[in-house]
């Protein structure tokens, strides 16, 4: 597999066409929008920046890096579960991870083992790709941010151009996080995106919900 074909495989896994059901999850964003706390391009840009830097973006990136280095996926899975601040956030990462594994298993005609949290399921598959850890993490984070941008464009609603500007504003941040996470250990995992975590918890009690989380 060449670097180009490896990159194409990774992009395929992170694309909306890959059947992980990512479009159904908003990571608490639906509650944030419904509460009137996010209604503009600038607010979306800040929200994405915070979640990537201080929330699940960073912790997922480190877990992915550790999985790529060959650390035990079961042990990392326990950490991934412990990091989930709410039932919805746990189901978000586990359900998408399981869907990712099932899709890859169907493609390969093989069993990929017990369910894994999403970043670890991606690590399991990406170990075989001839790409650097920073490249893999960056594409993973871009897929995460892209899905949240799509949710905001639909639900705020925001114009397509506004959403794309908010996403493009994350590129340098994503590259920086990916570079740092590529050499990080589990001891380097921190999370402090409290508003996003609370939004995920409060989402469970919304009377009408378009997203699972």
C-alpha positions as CSV (number, residue, x, y, z in Angstrom):
1,X,0.0,0.0,0.0
2,X,1.4,3.4,-1.0
3,X,1.2,6.5,1.1
4,X,-1.5,7.8,-1.2
5,X,-3.7,4.7,-1.1
6,X,-3.2,4.5,2.7
7,X,-4.4,8.2,3.0
8,X,-7.4,7.4,0.8
9,X,-8.3,4.5,3.0
10,X,-8.2,6.7,6.1
11,X,-10.2,9.5,4.4
12,X,-12.8,6.9,3.4
13,X,-13.1,5.7,7.0
14,X,-13.5,9.3,8.3
15,X,-15.9,10.4,5.5
16,X,-19.7,10.8,6.0
17,X,-20.2,7.9,3.6
18,X,-18.6,5.4,6.0
19,X,-21.5,3.8,8.0
20,X,-20.6,4.8,11.6
21,X,-23.8,6.9,11.9
22,X,-21.7,9.9,12.9
23,X,-24.4,12.2,11.5
24,X,-26.8,11.2,14.3
25,X,-24.5,12.4,17.1
26,X,-24.0,16.1,18.1
27,X,-21.7,15.7,21.1
28,X,-24.0,17.9,23.2
29,X,-24.1,20.6,20.5
30,X,-27.9,20.2,20.0
31,X,-28.6,21.2,23.6
32,X,-26.1,24.1,23.4
33,X,-27.9,25.4,20.3
34,X,-31.3,24.8,21.7
35,X,-30.4,26.8,24.8
36,X,-29.5,29.8,22.6
37,X,-25.8,29.5,23.6
38,X,-24.6,29.0,20.0
39,X,-26.1,31.0,17.2
40,X,-23.3,32.4,15.1
41,X,-20.2,31.5,13.1
42,X,-18.0,33.0,15.8
43,X,-19.6,31.0,18.6
44,X,-19.3,27.7,16.6
45,X,-15.6,28.5,15.9
46,X,-15.0,29.0,19.6
47,X,-17.0,25.9,20.6
48,X,-15.1,23.7,18.2
49,X,-11.8,25.1,19.3
50,X,-12.5,24.4,23.0
51,X,-13.8,20.8,22.4
52,X,-10.8,20.0,20.2
53,X,-8.2,21.5,22.6
54,X,-9.7,20.8,26.0
55,X,-12.3,18.2,25.5
56,X,-12.8,14.9,23.7
57,X,-10.6,16.1,20.8
58,X,-7.4,15.9,22.9
59,X,-8.3,12.8,24.9
60,X,-9.3,10.9,21.7
61,X,-6.2,12.0,20.0
62,X,-3.9,10.7,22.8
63,X,-5.9,7.4,23.0
64,X,-5.6,7.0,19.2
65,X,-1.8,7.7,19.4
66,X,-1.3,5.1,22.1
67,X,-3.3,2.6,20.1
68,X,-1.3,3.2,17.0
69,X,1.9,2.6,19.0
70,X,0.7,-0.9,19.9
71,X,-0.5,-0.3,23.4
72,X,-3.1,-2.8,24.7
73,X,-6.5,-1.9,23.3
74,X,-8.4,-3.5,26.1
75,X,-6.5,-1.4,28.7
76,X,-7.0,1.7,26.7
77,X,-10.6,0.9,26.4
78,X,-11.0,1.0,30.1
79,X,-9.5,4.5,30.1
80,X,-11.8,5.6,27.2
81,X,-14.8,4.4,29.2
82,X,-13.6,6.2,32.4
83,X,-13.2,9.5,30.4
84,X,-16.8,9.5,29.2
85,X,-18.5,12.2,31.4
86,X,-22.1,11.0,30.7
87,X,-24.0,8.0,29.5
88,X,-24.7,9.7,26.1
89,X,-21.0,10.4,25.6
90,X,-20.1,6.8,26.4
91,X,-22.7,5.5,24.0
92,X,-21.5,8.0,21.3
93,X,-18.0,6.7,21.3
94,X,-18.9,3.0,21.8
95,X,-21.7,2.8,19.2
96,X,-19.6,4.6,16.6
97,X,-16.6,2.4,17.4
98,X,-18.7,-0.7,17.0
99,X,-20.2,0.5,13.8
100,X,-16.8,1.3,12.5
101,X,-15.5,-2.2,13.3
102,X,-18.5,-3.8,11.7
103,X,-18.1,-1.9,8.5
104,X,-14.4,-2.8,8.3
105,X,-15.1,-6.4,9.1
106,X,-17.6,-6.6,6.3
107,X,-15.1,-5.0,3.9
108,X,-12.3,-7.5,5.0
109,X,-14.5,-10.5,5.5
110,X,-13.1,-11.1,9.0
111,X,-13.9,-10.6,12.7
112,X,-12.3,-7.6,14.3
113,X,-13.0,-8.7,17.9
114,X,-14.9,-7.1,20.8
115,X,-16.3,-3.6,20.5
116,X,-13.9,-0.7,20.9
117,X,-14.4,3.0,21.5
118,X,-14.1,5.0,18.3
119,X,-10.5,6.3,18.5
120,X,-9.4,2.7,19.4
121,X,-11.3,1.1,16.6
122,X,-9.6,3.6,14.2
123,X,-6.3,2.8,15.8
124,X,-6.9,-0.9,15.3
125,X,-7.4,-0.4,11.6
126,X,-4.9,2.4,11.0
127,X,-1.9,0.4,12.5
128,X,-1.6,-1.2,9.0
129,X,-1.5,2.1,7.2
130,X,1.8,3.5,6.0
131,X,1.1,6.9,7.6
132,X,2.5,8.9,10.5
133,X,0.6,9.0,13.7
134,X,0.2,12.8,13.3
135,X,-1.3,12.3,9.9
136,X,-3.8,9.7,11.2
137,X,-4.8,11.8,14.2
138,X,-5.2,15.0,12.1
139,X,-7.6,13.3,9.7
140,X,-9.5,11.7,12.7
141,X,-9.9,15.1,14.4
142,X,-10.9,16.8,11.1
143,X,-13.6,14.2,10.7
144,X,-14.8,14.8,14.3
145,X,-14.9,18.6,13.8
146,X,-16.5,18.3,10.3
147,X,-19.4,16.2,11.7
148,X,-20.0,18.8,14.4
149,X,-19.9,21.6,11.8
150,X,-22.5,19.8,9.7
151,X,-24.7,19.4,12.8
152,X,-24.5,23.2,13.5
153,X,-25.1,24.1,9.8
154,X,-28.3,22.0,10.0
155,X,-29.6,22.9,13.4
156,X,-28.6,26.6,14.1
157,X,-29.0,27.0,11.1
158,X,-25.8,28.4,9.7
159,X,-25.0,29.1,6.1
160,X,-22.7,26.6,4.4
161,X,-20.0,29.2,3.9
162,X,-20.1,30.1,7.6
163,X,-19.8,26.5,8.6
164,X,-16.9,26.0,6.3
165,X,-15.1,29.0,7.7
166,X,-15.5,27.8,11.2
167,X,-14.1,24.4,10.2
168,X,-11.2,25.9,8.3
169,X,-10.3,28.0,11.3
170,X,-9.5,24.7,13.1
171,X,-6.9,23.4,10.7
172,X,-3.8,24.9,12.4
173,X,-5.2,23.8,15.8
174,X,-5.9,20.3,14.6
175,X,-2.3,20.0,13.1
176,X,-0.9,21.2,16.4
177,X,-3.0,18.8,18.5
178,X,-2.1,15.9,16.3
179,X,1.6,16.7,16.5
180,X,1.5,16.9,20.3
181,X,-0.7,13.8,20.7
182,X,1.5,11.7,18.5
183,X,4.2,11.6,21.2
184,X,1.9,11.8,24.2
185,X,1.1,9.1,26.8
186,X,-2.1,8.3,28.7
187,X,-0.7,10.3,31.6
188,X,-0.9,13.4,29.3
189,X,-4.7,13.1,29.0
190,X,-6.7,16.0,30.5
191,X,-10.2,17.2,30.0
192,X,-11.7,20.6,31.0
193,X,-14.5,21.3,28.5
194,X,-17.1,21.5,31.2
195,X,-19.8,23.4,29.3
196,X,-19.7,20.8,26.5
197,X,-19.8,18.0,29.1
198,X,-22.8,19.6,30.8
199,X,-24.5,20.1,27.5
200,X,-24.1,16.3,26.8
201,X,-25.7,15.5,30.2
202,X,-28.6,18.0,29.7
203,X,-29.2,16.7,26.2
204,X,-30.6,13.5,27.8
205,X,-33.5,15.5,29.3
206,X,-34.6,17.4,26.1
207,X,-38.2,16.9,25.2
208,X,-37.5,16.9,21.5
209,X,-34.2,15.6,20.1
210,X,-33.0,15.3,16.5
211,X,-29.6,13.8,17.5
212,X,-28.8,10.8,19.7
213,X,-26.4,12.9,21.8
